Amino acid sequence: MSGGLPEAVQADLEELSRRRTRFVWPLLAAALLYYFAVLGALAYLPDFVGARVVGSINVAYVLAVSMFVVTFAVAVIYARWSRRSSDPLAARINEALVAAGYDPEAAAAEAEREDAG
């Protein structure tokens, strides 16, 4: 056992971490790139963002609302990916821990005592 966990569980935890890292960082980078592109447009392209789209709605309003759309899209994409890729592995880890007699409440209480003392 490594760190108090069965080796199979430790390996699955590392795989779960690798999967999440490989998915989350590119998604975060894309969202941040879009965010900074919008900020750049708002700061340095006043004629572009001031252009009217419909009535009194201009490109700046469209870009601002698009940030909410991007945020919602990131959440939906992550939730779908997690359900398909990460949740089954997390369930397998949980089953292995329960089968090994791991008590999460006792472990949490122990961690809390260590943090307090």
MIDOSE-1310 file (N, C-alpha, C; in nm, 2 decimals, decimal comma, always signed):
residues 117
msgg	+0,08/-0,12/+0,00/+0,00/+0,00/+0,00/+0,09/+0,12/+0,00; +0,05/+0,22/-0,08/+0,12/+0,35/-0,09/+0,04/+0,46/-0,03; +0,09/+0,52/+0,08/+0,02/+0,63/+0,14/-0,11/+0,59/+0,20; -0,12/+0,46/+0,25/-0,24/+0,41/+0,31/-0,35/+0,37/+0,22
lpea	-0,32/+0,38/+0,09/-0,42/+0,33/-0,01/-0,37/+0,21/-0,08; -0,46/+0,12/-0,13/-0,41/+0,01/-0,21/-0,35/+0,06/-0,34; -0,25/-0,02/-0,39/-0,18/+0,02/-0,51/-0,27/+0,05/-0,63; -0,37/-0,04/-0,64/-0,46/-0,02/-0,76/-0,54/+0,11/-0,75
vqad	-0,57/+0,15/-0,63/-0,64/+0,27/-0,60/-0,55/+0,39/-0,63; -0,43/+0,38/-0,58/-0,33/+0,48/-0,61/-0,31/+0,50/-0,76; -0,30/+0,39/-0,83/-0,28/+0,40/-0,98/-0,40/+0,47/-1,04; -0,52/+0,43/-1,00/-0,64/+0,49/-1,06/-0,65/+0,64/-1,02
leel	-0,61/+0,68/-0,90/-0,61/+0,82/-0,87/-0,52/+0,90/-0,95; -0,40/+0,84/-0,98/-0,30/+0,91/-1,07/-0,36/+0,92/-1,21; -0,42/+0,81/-1,26/-0,48/+0,82/-1,39/-0,59/+0,92/-1,40; -0,68/+0,93/-1,29/-0,78/+1,03/-1,29/-0,72/+1,17/-1,29
srrr	-0,62/+1,19/-1,22/-0,55/+1,32/-1,22/-0,49/+1,35/-1,36; -0,43/+1,25/-1,42/-0,38/+1,28/-1,56/-0,49/+1,31/-1,66; -0,60/+1,23/-1,65/-0,71/+1,26/-1,74/-0,76/+1,40/-1,73; -0,78/+1,44/-1,60/-0,84/+1,57/-1,58/-0,75/+1,68/-1,62
trfv	-0,62/+1,66/-1,59/-0,52/+1,76/-1,63/-0,52/+1,78/-1,79; -0,52/+1,66/-1,86/-0,51/+1,67/-2,00/-0,63/+1,73/-2,06; -0,74/+1,73/-1,99/-0,87/+1,79/-2,05/-0,89/+1,93/-2,00; -0,86/+1,96/-1,87/-0,90/+2,09/-1,82/-0,80/+2,20/-1,86
wpll	-0,67/+2,17/-1,87/-0,58/+2,28/-1,91/-0,61/+2,33/-2,05; -0,63/+2,25/-2,15/-0,66/+2,31/-2,28/-0,79/+2,38/-2,28; -0,89/+2,33/-2,21/-1,02/+2,40/-2,20/-1,00/+2,53/-2,13; -0,93/+2,54/-2,03/-0,90/+2,66/-1,96/-0,83/+2,76/-2,05
aaal	-0,73/+2,71/-2,12/-0,65/+2,80/-2,21/-0,74/+2,86/-2,31; -0,83/+2,78/-2,37/-0,92/+2,83/-2,48/-1,01/+2,93/-2,42; -1,07/+2,91/-2,30/-1,16/+3,01/-2,24/-1,09/+3,14/-2,21; -0,97/+3,12/-2,15/-0,89/+3,24/-2,12/-0,84/+3,32/-2,25
lyyf	-0,81/+3,25/-2,35/-0,77/+3,31/-2,48/-0,89/+3,39/-2,53; -1,01/+3,34/-2,53/-1,13/+3,41/-2,57/-1,15/+3,53/-2,48; -1,14/+3,51/-2,35/-1,16/+3,62/-2,26/-1,07/+3,74/-2,28; -0,94/+3,71/-2,30/-0,84/+3,81/-2,33/-0,86/+3,87/-2,46
avlg	-0,90/+3,79/-2,56/-0,93/+3,85/-2,69/-1,05/+3,95/-2,69; -1,15/+3,92/-2,61/-1,26/+4,01/-2,59/-1,21/+4,14/-2,52; -1,14/+4,12/-2,42/-1,08/+4,24/-2,35/-1,00/+4,32/-2,44; -0,91/+4,26/-2,52/-0,83/+4,33/-2,62/-0,91/+4,40/-2,72
alay	-1,02/+4,34/-2,77/-1,11/+4,41/-2,86/-1,17/+4,53/-2,80; -1,22/+4,51/-2,68/-1,29/+4,62/-2,61/-1,19/+4,74/-2,58; -1,06/+4,71/-2,55/-0,97/+4,81/-2,52/-0,90/+4,88/-2,64; -0,88/+4,80/-2,75/-0,80/+4,85/-2,86/-0,87/+4,86/-2,99
lpdf	-0,99/+4,82/-3,00/-1,07/+4,83/-3,12/-1,20/+4,90/-3,10; -1,20/+5,03/-3,06/-1,32/+5,10/-3,02/-1,42/+5,12/-3,14; -1,37/+5,13/-3,26/-1,45/+5,15/-3,38/-1,53/+5,01/-3,41; -1,45/+4,90/-3,39/-1,51/+4,77/-3,42/-1,62/+4,74/-3,31
vgar	-1,59/+4,76/-3,18/-1,69/+4,72/-3,08/-1,80/+4,82/-3,07; -1,78/+4,94/-3,13/-1,89/+5,04/-3,13/-1,99/+5,03/-3,25; -1,95/+4,94/-3,34/-2,04/+4,92/-3,46/-2,17/+4,86/-3,41; -2,28/+4,92/-3,47/-2,41/+4,87/-3,44/-2,44/+4,74/-3,50
vvgs	-2,51/+4,65/-3,43/-2,55/+4,52/-3,48/-2,70/+4,53/-3,52; -2,78/+4,56/-3,42/-2,92/+4,57/-3,44/-2,97/+4,68/-3,35; -3,04/+4,78/-3,40/-3,09/+4,89/-3,32/-2,98/+4,95/-3,24; -2,99/+4,96/-3,11/-2,89/+5,02/-3,02/-2,79/+4,92/-2,97
inva	-2,80/+4,79/-3,01/-2,71/+4,69/-2,97/-2,59/+4,69/-3,06; -2,47/+4,71/-2,99/-2,35/+4,71/-3,07/-2,26/+4,59/-3,04; -2,15/+4,58/-3,11/-2,06/+4,46/-3,09/-2,02/+4,44/-2,95; -1,99/+4,55/-2,88/-1,95/+4,54/-2,74/-2,05/+4,46/-2,65
yvla	-2,18/+4,49/-2,67/-2,28/+4,41/-2,60/-2,28/+4,26/-2,64; -2,27/+4,24/-2,77/-2,27/+4,10/-2,82/-2,15/+4,03/-2,76; -2,03/+4,09/-2,75/-1,91/+4,03/-2,69/-1,93/+4,00/-2,54; -1,99/+4,10/-2,47/-2,01/+4,08/-2,33/-2,11/+3,97/-2,30
vsmf	-2,21/+3,96/-2,38/-2,31/+3,84/-2,36/-2,24/+3,71/-2,40; -2,15/+3,72/-2,50/-2,09/+3,60/-2,54/-2,00/+3,54/-2,43; -1,95/+3,62/-2,34/-1,87/+3,57/-2,23/-1,96/+3,47/-2,14; -2,08/+3,51/-2,12/-2,17/+3,42/-2,05/-2,19/+3,29/-2,12
vvtf	-2,21/+3,30/-2,26/-2,23/+3,18/-2,34/-2,11/+3,09/-2,33; -1,99/+3,15/-2,34/-1,86/+3,07/-2,33/-1,85/+3,00/-2,19; -1,88/+3,08/-2,09/-1,88/+3,02/-1,95/-1,97/+2,90/-1,94; -2,10/+2,92/-1,99/-2,19/+2,81/-1,98/-2,15/+2,69/-2,07
avav	-2,09/+2,72/-2,19/-2,04/+2,61/-2,28/-1,93/+2,53/-2,21; -1,84/+2,60/-2,14/-1,73/+2,54/-2,07/-1,79/+2,44/-1,96; -1,88/+2,49/-1,89/-1,94/+2,41/-1,79/-2,01/+2,28/-1,84; -2,08/+2,30/-1,95/-2,15/+2,19/-2,02/-2,05/+2,09/-2,08
iyar	-1,95/+2,14/-2,14/-1,85/+2,05/-2,20/-1,78/+1,97/-2,09; -1,74/+2,04/-1,98/-1,67/+1,97/-1,87/-1,77/+1,87/-1,81; -1,89/+1,90/-1,79/-1,99/+1,81/-1,72/-2,00/+1,68/-1,81; -2,02/+1,70/-1,94/-2,03/+1,59/-2,03/-1,90/+1,50/-2,03
wsrr	-1,79/+1,57/-2,04/-1,66/+1,49/-2,04/-1,65/+1,42/-1,91; -1,68/+1,48/-1,80/-1,66/+1,42/-1,67/-1,75/+1,30/-1,65; -1,88/+1,31/-1,70/-1,97/+1,20/-1,69/-1,92/+1,08/-1,77; -1,86/+1,11/-1,88/-1,81/+1,00/-1,97/-1,67/+0,94/-1,94
ssdp	-1,58/+1,03/-1,89/-1,44/+0,99/-1,87/-1,40/+0,98/-1,73; -1,44/+1,07/-1,65/-1,38/+1,08/-1,51/-1,47/+1,01/-1,41; -1,60/+1,02/-1,42/-1,70/+0,96/-1,32/-1,69/+0,81/-1,31; -1,68/+0,74/-1,43/-1,66/+0,59/-1,41/-1,54/+0,55/-1,34
laar	-1,43/+0,62/-1,36/-1,30/+0,59/-1,29/-1,32/+0,63/-1,14; -1,38/+0,74/-1,11/-1,40/+0,78/-0,97/-1,49/+0,68/-0,90; -1,59/+0,62/-0,97/-1,68/+0,52/-0,91/-1,60/+0,39/-0,88; -1,51/+0,36/-0,98/-1,42/+0,24/-0,96/-1,33/+0,26/-0,84
inea	-1,28/+0,38/-0,82/-1,19/+0,41/-0,71/-1,27/+0,40/-0,58; -1,39/+0,45/-0,58/-1,48/+0,44/-0,46/-1,51/+0,30/-0,42; -1,55/+0,22/-0,52/-1,58/+0,08/-0,50/-1,46/+0,00/-0,44; -1,34/+0,03/-0,49/-1,22/-0,03/-0,44/-1,19/+0,01/-0,30
lvaa	-1,21/+0,13/-0,27/-1,19/+0,18/-0,13/-1,29/+0,12/-0,03; -1,41/+0,11/-0,07/-1,51/+0,05/+0,01/-1,48/-0,10/+0,03; -1,44/-0,17/-0,08/-1,41/-0,31/-0,07/-1,29/-0,33/+0,02; -1,19/-0,24/+0,03/-1,07/-0,25/+0,11/-1,10/-0,21/+0,26
gydp	-1,23/-0,16/+0,28/-1,26/-0,13/+0,42/-1,22/+0,02/+0,45; -1,20/+0,10/+0,36/-1,16/+0,24/+0,38/-1,28/+0,31/+0,43; -1,27/+0,39/+0,54/-1,38/+0,46/+0,59/-1,35/+0,61/+0,57; -1,42/+0,67/+0,48/-1,40/+0,81/+0,44/-1,42/+0,91/+0,56
eaaa	-1,52/+0,88/+0,64/-1,55/+0,96/+0,76/-1,44/+0,96/+0,86; -1,38/+0,84/+0,88/-1,27/+0,83/+0,98/-1,15/+0,90/+0,92; -1,13/+0,89/+0,79/-1,01/+0,95/+0,72/-1,03/+1,10/+0,73; -1,15/+1,15/+0,71/-1,17/+1,30/+0,72/-1,15/+1,35/+0,86
aeae	-1,20/+1,27/+0,96/-1,18/+1,31/+1,10/-1,03/+1,31/+1,13; -0,96/+1,21/+1,08/-0,81/+1,21/+1,11/-0,74/+1,33/+1,05; -0,78/+1,36/+0,92/-0,72/+1,47/+0,85/-0,75/+1,60/+0,92; -0,87/+1,61/+0,98/-0,91/+1,73/+1,05/-0,83/+1,75/+1,18
reda	-0,81/+1,63/+1,25/-0,73/+1,64/+1,37/-0,58/+1,68/+1,34; -0,53/+1,62/+1,23/-0,39/+1,66/+1,19/-0,38/+1,81/+1,15; -0,48/+1,86/+1,08/-0,48/+2,00/+1,05/-0,49/+2,09/+1,17; -0,57/+2,05/+1,27/-0,59/+2,13/+1,39/-0,47/+2,12/+1,48
g	-0,40/+2,01/+1,48/-0,29/+2,00/+1,57/-0,16/+2,01/+1,52
